[in-house]
Amino acid sequence: MKNWLMAIAGGAIMAAAVWLIIIFAPQVLLLLEGIVGILVGIAGGVILAIGAGGIKSALEETRAKKVEAAKAGFPGKSKKE
């Protein structure tokens, strides 16, 4: 659940970053607004990547457990194979 929340939060932060960049693009010469939007975008991207990586690893662990359980159910197959 934590990984899904991180992925959703990262996506929301990325959307906010794009919105900030679009809203403040005409005033980029002031730099502060533009830099804030870019930094928020970078933070959102990092959080999104961490969340997506966590989801991927959780899915791989689940798949490995299912394969191990399937191997345990067949006679003649050892758990080490």
Secondary structure, 3 states (H helix, E strand, C coil): CHHHHHHHHHHHHHHHHHHHHHHHHHHHHHCHHHHHHHHHHHHHHHHHHHHHHHHHHHHHHHHHHHHHHHHHHCCCCCCCC
